Amino acid sequence: MNEKRILEMDGRRSAHGFSLIEVMIALCIFSVGLLAIWSMHLTSIKGNANARGITDNVTVAAAKVEQLMALAYNDLVSGSEVDGNMNVDWQVQDECLGAVFQGHKCVQVHVSSTVNGKRVKEIRLDFIKANML
């Protein structure tokens, strides 16, 4: 009776289980899927590193904007400084959008940074400082 399960009526073995070729093909398909997931993972790591660089620049630029906004109207002057691998540059102008507004100064804060000497990230924030009496 046991032998009857293994052999079919015509003498062939029954088709229970997988052959070695089927398992190897399944492993190849599985490995292609793993490679695609790995590639997607590496791309997300690079994207997160890029986003962190931009966030760092925006944070430094926003801090400089807050520092400049705290200054008195007449104390606003153009300047620059280096903060680690970031260059912070700010321009103060009396002309805003091509027109001169009495009692207002336009300030542009520009932050650029390099990561590992390769990538340059640049952020520019603009604001208007009013002469509050």
C-alpha positions in Angstrom: 0.0 0.0 0.0 2.9 2.3 0.8 4.5 1.6 -2.5 1.2 2.4 -4.2 1.4 6.0 -3.0 4.8 6.6 -4.4 4.2 5.0 -7.8 1.4 5.9 -10.1 -0.5 3.3 -12.2 1.9 3.6 -15.1 5.0 3.2 -13.0 6.0 7.0 -12.7 6.6 8.7 -9.3 3.8 10.9 -8.2 4.2 14.7 -8.5 4.3 15.6 -4.8 6.8 18.3 -3.9 9.2 20.5 -5.9 12.1 19.5 -8.1 15.6 21.0 -7.7 15.2 23.1 -10.9 11.9 24.6 -9.6 13.6 25.5 -6.3 16.5 27.1 -8.1 14.3 29.1 -10.4 12.2 30.3 -7.4 15.5 31.3 -5.6 16.6 33.3 -8.7 13.3 35.2 -8.8 13.5 35.8 -5.0 17.0 37.2 -5.3 16.0 39.6 -8.1 13.3 40.9 -5.8 15.8 41.3 -2.9 18.2 43.2 -5.2 15.3 45.6 -6.2 14.5 46.1 -2.5 18.2 46.7 -1.7 18.4 49.3 -4.5 15.3 51.0 -3.2 16.8 51.1 0.3 20.0 52.7 -0.9 18.1 55.3 -2.8 16.1 56.2 0.3 19.3 56.5 2.4 20.7 58.9 -0.1 17.5 60.9 -0.2 17.4 61.1 3.6 21.0 62.3 3.7 20.1 65.0 1.1 17.1 66.1 3.1 19.2 66.3 6.2 21.7 68.6 4.5 18.9 70.9 3.3 17.3 70.9 6.8 20.6 71.8 8.3 21.0 74.7 5.9 17.5 76.0 6.5 18.0 75.8 10.3 21.2 77.9 10.1 19.5 80.4 7.7 16.5 80.7 10.0 18.7 81.2 13.0 20.6 84.0 11.1 17.2 85.6 10.1 16.1 85.6 13.7 19.5 87.1 14.8 19.2 89.9 12.1 15.5 90.6 13.0 16.6 91.2 16.6 19.0 93.9 15.5 18.0 97.6 15.4 17.0 98.9 12.0 20.1 101.1 11.7 22.4 98.3 12.8 21.5 96.1 9.8 24.6 95.8 7.5 25.7 93.1 5.0 28.1 90.5 6.1 29.2 86.9 6.0 30.6 84.2 8.3 31.7 80.6 8.1 29.9 78.1 10.4 31.7 74.7 10.1 31.2 73.6 6.5 28.5 76.2 5.9 29.1 79.6 4.4 26.5 82.2 5.6 26.2 85.4 3.6 23.6 88.1 4.1 22.9 91.2 1.9 21.0 94.2 3.3 19.5 96.6 0.7 17.2 99.6 0.7 15.7 98.5 -2.6 13.0 95.8 -2.4 11.6 94.1 -5.5 13.0 96.9 -7.7 11.5 99.8 -5.6 12.6 101.8 -2.6 10.2 101.7 0.3 10.8 104.4 2.9 11.6 102.8 6.3 12.1 99.2 5.0 15.2 97.2 4.2 15.3 93.9 2.3 17.6 91.2 3.6 18.7 88.1 1.8 20.3 85.3 3.8 22.2 82.8 1.7 23.6 79.6 3.2 25.7 77.1 1.2 27.4 74.0 2.4 29.4 71.1 1.0 29.1 67.5 2.2 32.3 65.4 1.9 33.6 68.0 -0.5 31.2 66.8 -3.2 27.7 68.2 -2.9 26.8 71.8 -2.6 23.5 72.7 -0.9 22.2 76.2 -1.2 19.3 77.9 0.6 18.2 81.5 0.4 15.7 83.2 2.7 14.5 86.7 2.1 12.8 89.0 4.6 11.9 92.7 5.0 12.9 94.6 8.1 10.7 97.6 8.9 11.8 100.6 10.9 9.6 100.4 13.9 9.5 103.7 15.7 
